[in-house]
Amino acid sequence: MFATDAMNIFRRLHQDGIMSHMPFLSPGGRGETFLLHSLAPAISGDHSPRWKLHWMAEHTEPHRISTGLPDEVVECSPAAWHDGEGWHLTFIAGGANDDPAYRLFRMAGPCLSRLGPPSPLRSFVRAGFQFRDRLVYADFEKTIHVRQPFGDVDLEVPGVFILRVAYRADFPDKLLITGQPTSGGEVFTIEYDLATGQQDRLECDGHPAYKCTILGDDVLYAHRTGEDFEARHIRSGLLARTPADVVRRVAPGTQEPAALAEGQKGCCGGSVDRSPSPVAPRQSGAGAGSAASSSATPCPRQNESWLRKGITALRVIESADVPDAIRTARDLACTNCPYRYIVRGKNYCGCCGCPEWNLGSVGSDLGYKNKKAAWECPRPVPAFGPWGPDSESLTMVD
Ligand code: SF4
């Protein structure tokens, strides 16, 4: 079986300090099986792993997919199909020092070793794929958008960060949705059938089938093998399904945005109306391109007066420093939060979508903000609120 060969190779790589992640199994043109995945050296220090895309066929070693993106860019969540023209690959990439925004990219070519340059399909997304004429992308929280010629669909997964959306290459209508509750809690993967609405929770050998792939009898998932959430190693497993009621289908555009429904906070601690659509990132560095910029909606904060921005920023700056225990609790909540970005070893909050964070400015620097009493987490369900010695307002939900 393909999975057995792959597992032997990954076991050896793991012993050499290489981590493996984000598997995607797909049949090639002659019926052979290919595995797309990401590899990275083991984590050291406070830096996120720099995952890089690879492919391997049955009985072969992994080969690097030449994306041409800078070394510092994280490449993950591959999905690919093969037809008469060759291979079509989509993946998520981002995290460059000068442009941390993540985008959905597409590459195509006659074989996986000779793909053309990546072109951005969608900006400011961390989960999604394209399969033929179906484009799927997810918001950070709750909503998955399915765009297709025979009718668009939106899927809601309330109270959940969407960590990956992939599909089964042998049943393309079956989505594999990996998420984590925004209130903390264990990750999970749901197999959701777009054709029937059937949904099942997937486990492998008693573990959540985290970011798994399924092709026929082969099942691979990214098992956590270390202290760090990102310490992963691809494993094969025995699949178990239990019926789920987690995903609900809604007509496109009718869902209530979580951010507006629950009162989004501005990145400087003030209350601010905000569209759930992503902000257009700065167009420089990896992944910059016209398609990316045209698909993004500008952040409404850009229209706020400088006076208002200044007042809310001053309130945070002038507030007292919190006790160490509070700052540590805040840092911990941020460490587990998918909105956190690491740029040059420093932590930034990217939740509000304000371009300020993208500049690596002090305004979004969590090393500074988390020690200020008036700072509050801008998540729709905040991980923590403002803090004062006379107040009980600090709430930790993670
Ligand atoms: S402040 Fe809140 S949204 Fe921002 S990184 Fe921390 S936990 Fe996440």
Residues whose N, C-alpha, C, O or C-beta is under 5 A from the ligand:
A	BS01	SF4	A333 C334 C337 Y339 R340 Y348 C349 C351 C377 P378 R379 A383
